Amino acid sequence: MIGGLPQPISLSDALHRAEEHAPYLCLALDILPELKELLAAEDLKSAFAFVQEAGTGAQTVRQKLRREKRALAVTLAVGDLAGQLSLSEVVEHLSDFADRALEEALADIYAERYPDAERQGFAVIGLGKHGSRELNYSSDIDPIFIYDPDKIPTRGREEPSDAGRRIGQQLVDALNARDDDGYVFRVDMRLRPSPEVSPVALPVEAAIGYYESNALAWEQAAYIRSRFAAGDSDLGHYFLDTISPFIWRRTLDYGAIANIGAVSVRIRDHYAAGQQFGPGYDLKRGRGGIREAEFYAQMHQLIYGGRDPALRVPATRDALRALADAGRIDTEKAKILAESYELYRVIEHRLQMVNDQQTHSLPEDEAALDRVARLHGLNQGDDLIELLSGPVEKVGKIYDDLIMSDDNSALPQSDHALATALEERGVTEPAAFIKKIKRWRSGKVMALRSTAAVESFEAVLPEMVESIAGSPDPHHALLRLESLIDKLPTAINFFRLLEARPGLRDMLGRILSHAPVLADELSRNVGLLEGLIDATALDLPPSVALLEEEFARRENGDDYQMLLDRVRERVGEKRFALGTQLIESRHDPLAIAGGYADVAEAAIRVLTDATIQEFENVHGKVAGSEMLILALGRLGGKMLTHASDLDLIFLFTGDHGGESDGDRPLGAARYFNRLAQRIVAALSVPTAAGPLYDVDTRLRPSGAQGPMAVTTDSFFKYQNENAWTWEHMALTRARPVYGSADACEQLQEQINMILKKKREPEALRKAVRKMRLDIVEHKPPKGPLDTKLMEGGLVDWEFIIHFLQLKTGKALHSQLGDAARGLVASQDLDEDMVTAYELMSRLLVALRLMSPDCDYPPETSRDLIAKAARQQSWEALLHGYDIARQRVIDEWNRHLRPDPNEILGDII
């Protein structure tokens, strides 16, 4: 055996094993001698063909289906025992037959009751193992019947509700009833809403209303494995598409996850007799068994599937594989669960083959256990117990880790006892904590007024206190937590999330301690923390193209305004995750800055596409023209910080005298200027989902006084004839971020031609110096760590690079690091300038998040900032910062220092 699964043997050997150890199979083979003969001849293909003909001569559809089911069961059993059919093949054959049986039985009912009517208005939704195409050898099926009152046929005075009920009851009877030919499938209708009182078939809108407003957590989990199975396809898919947001929620109620975990505990308690491993063990419901492998996959699908459609796969092994591939669960755990699950299902089939009983428990009787073992190809029952023992223990441990947590009793109420409990959890100065906790318990905090909110708060309070106490700056973390709670409309889901994900509690402590900017964002949108449950959230963003695809994804019924909200939500999540990556020291701040730029560029592309489409619906298109967007500044250089705005210039190709062809035509100039304003609004105006970016368009020709959008010809005429030196300096970081590939390429080529123009070096040097002096006069440094504006800081560094680019026409890269390395290679720049740039840029990115006022950060954050800047300590960082600034000053003096005559002229 390989992994507990049988090695292939001949069909005739499998026949012998079936006849000797499985009474049901032995009897069925006697009834079907032709099938037995085909299998003995090793002809599995012909055996399946026989299955298709097994119902020939039957007097009714029901009889036909029962005979086919018996022939299929025997064929699958022998092929399975021989190891010539995989588990996937067996369960898919059974599931597909269930679909066909439902379809044929339903057609028969319609033909009898409504012979002249179209077969519409009634649909079957498959749930459970039928829904996931994983039916086992003796499974029941768990359908939901829905009908459309406007389309279901009726006869006489029959009401649609009566028609739905009668069709449903007849369909159950057709599959469930037994006669001498056996039965088709057992049918379990208990998964429908309120099965003890509800009719067997539900009107579709009533069913939708129930799932949208009243459904329980286990019902949400059940619909992970749902699909249309038979009947009216349009009706079935309408129902499933409509309730999809109920199943796959972007913002999940972590109380629901806790409830699903609690179901497992109740199952263990209810089936206590089958929990202990050994003879009598319940392979389905026992600890470490089938159900726990399924629940492990489903709980993670509920958490992540709302955000990642690739995880919405119904079959358990497929779900585990998808979760592991996406980095949501540990790969080794997924492998153990999938392999164990496959073994369990195969042994479950052996249990059911014996007497065609829907059993999942290993026999307690020794002889019966031996029979199951020998059917599987083992010598005796003890071998089967040994085969299962390892997987059961491993799966049980994996699932225990998921649903069990330490029993932390609630913090006491009295001050003295509370102080003692806080000290035990690492709080060195409990007075401040006691004051805050008493306020939170007072009932005066809006988010903590409901009983459910208080319960969720008290459940997580001990661990949360411990996380904050262990954070680098407990005092500030506590104050920011208080501010966060004060701004929450309700705290229920927030605390349930922290309870469900202990790692997030510690991460929250670091965010509250080090990143006031992130803490403020979190107080406005607590869902941002939930985004970090994704294992990939702390990875750098994917390519701009993949981000664009993600941001552009619309959900059912999304219009333009809803897309604006969704892009803001998705961009906010990405930016918050990038900030957290910085706090967690996951990546180089230079790479994180590039990630911020990629996110912004993708947002620009998606919102510009959507805005153009909306605009064209009203005003049409301007023939031969298109919108181009040029990024400058930090976006152009792909070095955004968390606080950066977007410097954009809007251009359009073609003739400014053209006109659009829509219902409300506009001249080209007016058309593209209005369109540019709409795009800026799409990027910057706060919506219900919050703000997105500040957009600065003042770098366009003639600045704020000029038109928002100009033709490319006008732009280059201006740049060639009227632009100031500082505008050409800004152009060195220009990069097209929107437009067709050909137009963007031509735009970049023309920009490079402007930058390569010969310039008089002395005039250029004076212009660059004057620009820098103007900045010194009008924009002094904000604080001692204003890495940009301090003497020898990044602005001085950038001016040197731009001066050399314009002077030499070399290294015309929009990304400053590449430009500096190019100038070093051409021997125009000292190589230490690259090191200085990297240190100060890393420091800038970190400070924008952790000390946005440019003052010295709290001592507890200093080592973290030093680490971000790739320095050994805070002292080493300050020393390196001083050295970097001095290198910039030296290089400035080498290239841009005024001569004595110029200084004398300034004095006179």
Backbone hydrogen bonds, N-H to C=O, Kabsch-Sander energy under -0.5 kcal/mol:
donor,donor_aa,acceptor,acceptor_aa,energy
2,I,5,L,-2.1
3,G,1,M,-0.6
5,L,2,I,-1.9
9,I,82,A,-2.7
14,A,10,S,-2.0
15,L,11,L,-2.6
16,H,12,S,-2.1
17,R,13,D,-2.2
18,A,14,A,-2.5
19,E,15,L,-2.7
20,E,16,H,-1.8
21,H,17,R,-2.1
22,A,18,A,-2.1
24,Y,354,V,-2.6
25,L,353,M,-0.6
26,C,22,A,-2.4
27,L,23,P,-2.4
28,A,24,Y,-2.5
29,L,25,L,-2.5
30,D,26,C,-1.6
31,I,27,L,-1.7
32,L,28,A,-1.5
36,K,32,L,-2.2
37,E,33,P,-2.2
38,L,34,E,-2.0
39,L,35,L,-2.3
40,A,36,K,-2.4
41,A,37,E,-1.4
42,E,39,L,-1.8
43,D,38,L,-2.3
44,L,42,E,-0.8
47,A,43,D,-1.6
48,F,44,L,-2.0
49,A,45,K,-1.8
50,F,46,S,-2.3
51,V,47,A,-1.6
52,Q,48,F,-1.4
53,E,49,A,-0.9
53,E,50,F,-0.7
54,A,50,F,-0.8
54,A,51,V,-1.0
56,T,53,E,-2.0
58,A,55,G,-2.2
64,K,60,T,-2.3
65,L,61,V,-2.5
66,R,62,R,-2.1
67,R,63,Q,-2.2
68,E,64,K,-2.2
69,K,65,L,-2.5
70,R,66,R,-2.1
71,A,67,R,-2.2
72,L,68,E,-2.6
73,A,69,K,-2.8
74,V,70,R,-2.1
75,T,71,A,-2.3
76,L,72,L,-2.9
77,A,73,A,-2.2
78,V,74,V,-2.5
79,G,75,T,-2.4
80,D,76,L,-2.6
81,L,77,A,-2.9
82,A,78,V,-2.0
83,G,80,D,-1.6
84,Q,79,G,-2.1
85,L,79,G,-1.2
90,V,86,S,-2.2
91,V,87,L,-2.6
92,E,88,S,-2.2
93,H,89,E,-2.1
94,L,90,V,-2.1
95,S,91,V,-2.3
96,D,92,E,-2.7
97,F,93,H,-2.1
98,A,94,L,-1.9
99,D,95,S,-2.0
100,R,96,D,-2.3
101,A,97,F,-3.0
102,L,98,A,-2.4
103,E,99,D,-2.4
104,E,100,R,-2.9
105,A,101,A,-2.5
106,L,102,L,-2.4
107,A,103,E,-2.3
108,D,104,E,-2.1
109,I,105,A,-2.1
110,Y,106,L,-2.5
111,A,107,A,-2.6
112,E,108,D,-1.9
113,R,109,I,-3.0
114,Y,110,Y,-2.9
117,A,114,Y,-1.9
120,Q,118,E,-1.9
123,A,146,I,-2.7
124,V,230,A,-3.0
125,I,144,I,-2.7
126,G,124,V,-0.5
126,G,227,R,-2.7
127,L,142,D,-1.0
128,G,222,A,-0.6
130,H,127,L,-1.0
131,G,127,L,-1.5
132,S,128,G,-1.6
133,R,130,H,-1.2
134,E,129,K,-3.8
135,L,91,V,-0.6
139,S,136,N,-1.6
141,I,186,R,-2.4
142,D,127,L,-0.6
144,I,125,I,-2.0
145,F,200,V,-0.6
146,I,123,A,-2.2
146,I,144,I,-0.5
147,Y,202,L,-2.3
148,D,121,G,-2.1
151,K,148,D,-1.8
152,I,148,D,-2.6
158,E,155,R,-1.9
163,A,159,E,-2.4
164,G,160,P,-2.7
165,R,161,S,-2.2
166,R,162,D,-2.7
167,I,163,A,-2.6
168,G,164,G,-2.2
169,Q,165,R,-2.6
170,Q,166,R,-2.5
171,L,167,I,-2.2
172,V,168,G,-2.3
173,D,169,Q,-2.3
174,A,170,Q,-2.3
175,L,171,L,-1.4
176,N,172,V,-2.7
177,A,173,D,-2.1
179,D,182,G,-1.8
182,G,179,D,-2.2
184,V,175,L,-1.4
185,F,175,L,-1.9
186,R,139,S,-0.6
188,D,141,I,-2.9
189,M,187,V,-0.6
192,R,189,M,-1.3
197,V,194,S,-1.9
198,S,194,S,-2.6
202,L,145,F,-2.4
204,V,147,Y,-2.5
207,A,203,P,-2.3
208,I,204,V,-2.5
209,G,205,E,-2.6
210,Y,206,A,-2.1
211,Y,207,A,-2.3
212,E,208,I,-2.1
213,S,209,G,-1.2
213,S,210,Y,-0.6
214,N,210,Y,-3.2
215,A,210,Y,-1.2
219,E,216,L,-0.5
220,Q,216,L,-1.6
221,A,217,A,-2.0
222,A,218,W,-2.2
223,Y,219,E,-1.5
224,I,221,A,-1.5
225,R,222,A,-1.2
226,S,223,Y,-0.9
227,R,126,G,-1.5
229,A,124,V,-2.8
230,A,124,V,-1.4
232,D,122,F,-2.6
233,S,231,G,-0.9
236,G,232,D,-2.5
237,H,233,S,-2.7
238,Y,234,D,-2.1
239,F,235,L,-2.3
240,L,236,G,-2.2
241,D,237,H,-2.7
242,T,238,Y,-2.2
243,I,239,F,-1.9
244,S,240,L,-0.6
244,S,241,D,-0.5
246,F,243,I,-1.1
247,I,243,I,-1.6
248,W,244,S,-3.3
249,R,247,I,-0.9
252,L,250,R,-0.6
254,Y,252,L,-0.8
256,A,253,D,-1.2
257,I,253,D,-1.2
258,A,254,Y,-2.1
259,N,255,G,-2.2
260,I,256,A,-2.3
261,G,257,I,-2.3
262,A,258,A,-2.1
263,V,259,N,-1.7
264,S,260,I,-1.2
265,V,261,G,-1.4
266,R,262,A,-2.5
267,I,263,V,-2.6
268,R,264,S,-2.4
269,D,265,V,-2.1
270,H,266,R,-3.4
271,Y,267,I,-2.6
272,A,269,D,-1.2
274,G,271,Y,-1.5
275,Q,272,A,-1.5
276,Q,272,A,-0.6
280,G,362,L,-1.1
281,Y,278,G,-2.3
282,D,274,G,-2.3
283,L,281,Y,-0.9
283,L,360,H,-2.6
286,G,282,D,-2.5
289,G,286,G,-2.0
290,I,283,L,-2.7
291,R,284,K,-2.7
293,A,289,G,-1.6
294,E,290,I,-2.2
295,F,291,R,-2.9
296,Y,292,E,-2.0
297,A,293,A,-1.6
298,Q,294,E,-2.6
299,M,295,F,-3.0
300,H,296,Y,-1.4
301,Q,297,A,-2.1
302,L,298,Q,-2.5
303,I,299,M,-1.6
304,Y,300,H,-2.5
305,G,301,Q,-3.1
307,R,304,Y,-1.4
308,D,304,Y,-1.5
311,L,308,D,-2.2
312,R,309,P,-1.8
313,V,311,L,-1.7
319,A,315,A,-2.6
320,L,316,T,-2.5
321,R,317,R,-2.1
322,A,318,D,-2.6
323,L,319,A,-2.6
324,A,320,L,-2.2
325,D,321,R,-2.7
326,A,322,A,-1.9
327,G,324,A,-1.4
328,R,323,L,-2.7
329,I,323,L,-0.9
334,A,330,D,-2.4
335,K,331,T,-2.1
336,I,332,E,-2.4
337,L,333,K,-2.7
338,A,334,A,-2.7
339,E,335,K,-2.6
340,S,336,I,-2.5
341,Y,337,L,-2.7
342,E,338,A,-2.2
343,L,339,E,-2.0
344,Y,340,S,-2.9
345,R,341,Y,-2.5
346,V,342,E,-1.9
347,I,343,L,-2.5
348,E,344,Y,-2.9
349,H,345,R,-1.9
350,R,346,V,-1.6
351,L,347,I,-2.3
352,Q,348,E,-1.8
353,M,349,H,-2.1
354,V,350,R,-1.1
355,N,351,L,-0.5
356,D,352,Q,-1.5
357,Q,352,Q,-0.5
359,T,357,Q,-2.2
362,L,281,Y,-2.8
369,L,365,D,-2.4
370,D,366,E,-2.4
371,R,367,A,-2.0
372,V,368,A,-1.8
373,A,369,L,-2.2
374,R,370,D,-2.8
375,L,371,R,-2.1
376,H,372,V,-1.3
377,G,374,R,-0.9
378,L,373,A,-2.7
383,D,380,Q,-0.9
384,L,380,Q,-1.1
385,I,381,G,-2.3
386,E,382,D,-2.3
387,L,383,D,-2.2
388,L,384,L,-1.9
389,S,385,I,-1.7
390,G,386,E,-0.8
392,V,388,L,-2.4
393,E,389,S,-2.1
394,K,390,G,-2.4
395,V,391,P,-2.8
396,G,392,V,-2.4
397,K,393,E,-2.2
398,I,394,K,-2.3
399,Y,395,V,-2.5
400,D,396,G,-2.6
401,D,397,K,-2.2
402,L,398,I,-1.0
403,I,399,Y,-2.1
404,M,400,D,-2.8
408,N,406,D,-1.5
409,S,407,D,-0.8
418,L,414,S,-2.9
419,A,415,D,-2.8
420,T,416,H,-2.1
421,A,417,A,-2.4
422,L,418,L,-2.6
423,E,419,A,-2.4
424,E,420,T,-2.0
425,R,421,A,-0.9
425,R,422,L,-0.7
426,G,423,E,-1.6
427,V,422,L,-2.3
428,T,426,G,-0.6
432,A,429,E,-0.7
433,F,429,E,-0.6
434,I,430,P,-2.9
435,K,431,A,-2.2
436,K,432,A,-2.0
437,I,433,F,-3.0
438,K,434,I,-2.6
439,R,435,K,-1.7
440,W,436,K,-2.6
441,R,437,I,-1.9
442,S,439,R,-1.2
443,G,440,W,-0.5
444,K,439,R,-0.6
446,M,444,K,-0.6
448,L,445,V,-2.0
449,R,446,M,-1.1
454,V,450,S,-2.2
455,E,451,T,-2.6
456,S,452,A,-2.3
457,F,453,A,-2.3
458,E,454,V,-3.0
459,A,455,E,-1.9
460,V,456,S,-1.1
460,V,457,F,-0.5
461,L,457,F,-1.5
464,M,460,V,-2.5
465,V,461,L,-2.8
466,E,462,P,-1.9
467,S,463,E,-2.3
468,I,464,M,-2.6
469,A,465,V,-2.9
470,G,466,E,-1.6
471,S,468,I,-1.3
477,A,473,D,-2.5
478,L,474,P,-2.6
479,L,475,H,-2.0
480,R,476,H,-2.4
481,L,477,A,-2.2
482,E,478,L,-2.3
483,S,479,L,-2.2
484,L,480,R,-2.5
485,I,481,L,-2.8
486,D,482,E,-2.4
487,K,483,S,-1.3
488,L,484,L,-0.7
488,L,485,I,-0.9
491,A,447,A,-1.5
495,F,491,A,-2.3
496,R,492,I,-2.1
497,L,493,N,-2.4
498,L,494,F,-1.8
499,E,495,F,-2.1
500,A,496,R,-2.3
501,R,497,L,-1.8
504,L,501,R,-1.2
505,R,501,R,-1.0
505,R,502,P,-0.5
506,D,502,P,-1.4
507,M,503,G,-1.9
508,L,504,L,-3.0
509,G,505,R,-2.0
510,R,506,D,-1.7
511,I,507,M,-2.4
512,L,508,L,-3.0
513,S,509,G,-1.6
514,H,510,R,-2.6
515,A,511,I,-2.3
517,V,849,L,-0.9
519,A,515,A,-2.5
520,D,516,P,-2.2
521,E,517,V,-1.9
522,L,518,L,-2.5
523,S,519,A,-1.8
524,R,520,D,-1.2
525,N,521,E,-1.6
528,L,525,N,-1.9
529,L,526,V,-1.3
530,E,526,V,-0.8
531,G,527,G,-1.3
532,L,529,L,-1.5
533,I,530,E,-2.0
534,D,531,G,-0.9
537,A,534,D,-2.0
538,L,535,A,-0.5
539,D,536,T,-2.1
547,L,543,S,-2.5
548,E,544,V,-2.9
549,E,545,A,-2.0
550,E,546,L,-2.2
551,F,547,L,-3.1
552,A,548,E,-2.1
553,R,549,E,-0.6
553,R,550,E,-0.8
558,D,555,E,-2.5
563,L,559,D,-2.2
564,L,560,Y,-2.2
565,D,561,Q,-1.7
566,R,562,M,-2.6
567,V,563,L,-2.9
568,R,564,L,-1.8
569,E,565,D,-2.5
570,R,566,R,-2.8
571,V,567,V,-2.9
572,G,568,R,-2.4
573,E,569,E,-2.1
574,K,570,R,-2.0
575,R,571,V,-2.9
576,F,572,G,-2.4
577,A,573,E,-2.4
578,L,574,K,-2.4
579,G,575,R,-2.4
580,T,576,F,-2.2
581,Q,577,A,-2.5
582,L,578,L,-1.6
583,I,579,G,-2.0
584,E,580,T,-2.8
585,S,582,L,-1.0
586,R,581,Q,-2.7
587,H,581,Q,-0.5
591,A,588,D,-0.8
592,I,588,D,-2.1
593,A,589,P,-2.7
594,G,590,L,-1.7
595,G,591,A,-1.9
596,Y,592,I,-2.5
597,A,593,A,-1.8
598,D,594,G,-2.3
599,V,595,G,-2.4
600,A,596,Y,-2.1
601,E,597,A,-2.7
602,A,598,D,-2.4
603,A,599,V,-2.2
604,I,600,A,-2.4
605,R,601,E,-2.3
606,V,602,A,-2.4
607,L,603,A,-2.6
608,T,604,I,-2.3
609,D,605,R,-2.4
610,A,606,V,-2.3
611,T,607,L,-2.5
612,I,608,T,-2.7
613,Q,609,D,-2.1
614,E,610,A,-2.2
615,F,611,T,-2.7
616,E,612,I,-3.0
617,N,613,Q,-1.6
618,V,614,E,-0.7
618,V,615,F,-1.0
619,H,615,F,-3.0
620,G,616,E,-1.9
623,A,621,K,-0.7
623,A,659,E,-0.6
625,S,622,V,-1.8
628,L,651,L,-3.1
629,I,738,Y,-1.9
630,L,649,I,-3.0
631,A,629,I,-0.5
631,A,735,R,-2.8
632,L,647,D,-2.4
635,L,632,L,-0.8
636,G,632,L,-1.9
637,G,633,G,-2.2
638,K,635,L,-1.2
639,M,634,R,-2.9
640,L,593,A,-1.1
644,S,641,T,-0.9
646,L,694,D,-2.6
647,D,632,L,-0.6
647,D,645,D,-0.6
648,L,646,L,-0.7
648,L,696,D,-2.0
649,I,630,L,-2.2
650,F,708,M,-0.8
651,L,628,L,-2.6
652,F,710,V,-1.7
653,T,626,E,-2.0
658,G,655,D,-1.8
660,S,666,L,-2.7
661,D,621,K,-1.6
662,G,619,H,-1.8
664,R,618,V,-1.7
668,A,658,G,-3.1
669,A,656,H,-1.2
671,Y,667,G,-3.3
672,F,668,A,-2.7
673,N,669,A,-1.8
674,R,670,R,-2.5
675,L,671,Y,-2.4
676,A,672,F,-2.4
677,Q,673,N,-2.0
678,R,674,R,-2.2
679,I,675,L,-2.4
680,V,676,A,-2.6
681,A,677,Q,-2.3
682,A,678,R,-2.5
683,L,679,I,-1.8
684,S,680,V,-1.6
685,V,681,A,-2.6
687,T,690,G,-2.0
690,G,687,T,-2.2
693,Y,683,L,-2.2
696,D,646,L,-3.2
697,T,695,V,-0.5
700,R,697,T,-1.5
703,G,700,R,-2.5
705,Q,702,S,-1.2
706,G,703,G,-1.6
710,V,650,F,-1.4
712,T,652,F,-1.7
715,F,711,T,-2.4
716,F,712,T,-2.4
717,K,713,D,-2.1
718,Y,714,S,-2.6
719,Q,715,F,-2.6
720,N,716,F,-2.2
721,E,717,K,-2.0
722,N,718,Y,-2.9
723,A,718,Y,-1.8
727,E,724,W,-0.6
728,H,724,W,-1.4
729,M,725,T,-2.4
730,A,726,W,-2.2
731,L,727,E,-1.5
732,T,728,H,-0.8
732,T,729,M,-0.9
733,R,730,A,-1.5
734,A,731,L,-1.9
735,R,631,A,-2.3
737,V,629,I,-2.7
738,Y,629,I,-1.2
744,C,740,S,-2.6
745,E,741,A,-2.3
746,Q,742,D,-2.4
747,L,743,A,-2.3
748,Q,744,C,-2.5
749,E,745,E,-2.2
750,Q,746,Q,-2.2
751,I,747,L,-2.1
752,N,748,Q,-2.3
753,M,749,E,-1.8
754,I,750,Q,-1.8
755,L,751,I,-2.3
756,K,752,N,-1.6
757,K,754,I,-1.3
764,L,760,E,-2.3
765,R,761,P,-2.7
766,K,762,E,-2.3
767,A,763,A,-2.1
768,V,764,L,-2.4
769,R,765,R,-2.4
770,K,766,K,-2.6
771,M,767,A,-2.1
772,R,768,V,-2.0
773,L,769,R,-2.4
774,D,770,K,-2.2
775,I,771,M,-1.6
776,V,772,R,-2.1
777,E,773,L,-2.0
778,H,774,D,-2.3
779,K,775,I,-2.8
785,L,854,C,-2.6
786,D,783,G,-1.8
787,T,785,L,-2.1
790,M,786,D,-2.2
793,G,790,M,-2.5
794,L,787,T,-2.7
795,V,788,K,-2.4
797,W,793,G,-2.2
798,E,794,L,-3.1
799,F,795,V,-2.6
800,I,796,D,-2.0
801,I,797,W,-2.0
802,H,798,E,-2.9
803,F,799,F,-2.6
804,L,800,I,-2.4
805,Q,801,I,-2.5
806,L,802,H,-2.6
807,K,803,F,-2.4
808,T,804,L,-2.6
809,G,805,Q,-2.4
813,H,811,A,-2.2
816,L,814,S,-0.6
819,A,815,Q,-2.2
820,A,816,L,-2.9
821,R,817,G,-2.3
822,G,818,D,-2.1
823,L,819,A,-2.1
824,V,820,A,-2.3
825,A,821,R,-2.1
826,S,822,G,-1.5
827,Q,824,V,-1.5
828,D,823,L,-2.7
829,L,823,L,-1.0
833,M,830,D,-1.8
834,V,831,E,-1.3
835,T,831,E,-0.8
836,A,832,D,-2.3
837,Y,833,M,-2.2
838,E,834,V,-2.4
839,L,835,T,-2.3
840,M,836,A,-2.4
841,S,837,Y,-2.6
842,R,838,E,-2.2
843,L,839,L,-2.2
844,L,840,M,-2.4
845,V,841,S,-2.4
846,A,842,R,-2.2
847,L,843,L,-2.8
848,R,844,L,-2.3
849,L,845,V,-0.6
849,L,846,A,-0.8
850,M,846,A,-2.6
851,S,847,L,-2.6
854,C,851,S,-2.1
861,S,858,P,-1.8
862,R,858,P,-0.8
862,R,859,E,-0.9
863,D,859,E,-0.6
865,I,861,S,-2.1
866,A,862,R,-2.6
867,K,863,D,-2.5
868,A,864,L,-2.1
869,A,865,I,-1.8
870,R,867,K,-1.6
871,Q,866,A,-2.8
877,L,873,S,-2.2
878,L,874,W,-2.6
879,H,875,E,-2.3
880,G,876,A,-2.7
881,Y,877,L,-2.9
882,D,878,L,-2.3
883,I,879,H,-2.2
884,A,880,G,-2.6
885,R,881,Y,-2.4
886,Q,882,D,-2.1
887,R,883,I,-2.2
888,V,884,A,-1.9
889,I,885,R,-2.6
890,D,886,Q,-2.7
891,E,887,R,-2.3
892,W,888,V,-2.7
893,N,889,I,-2.6
894,R,890,D,-1.6
895,H,891,E,-1.8
896,L,892,W,-3.9
897,R,892,W,-0.7
897,R,893,N,-0.6
902,E,899,D,-0.7
903,I,899,D,-1.7
904,L,900,P,-2.6
905,G,901,N,-2.4
906,D,902,E,-2.0
907,I,903,I,-1.9
908,I,904,L,-2.6
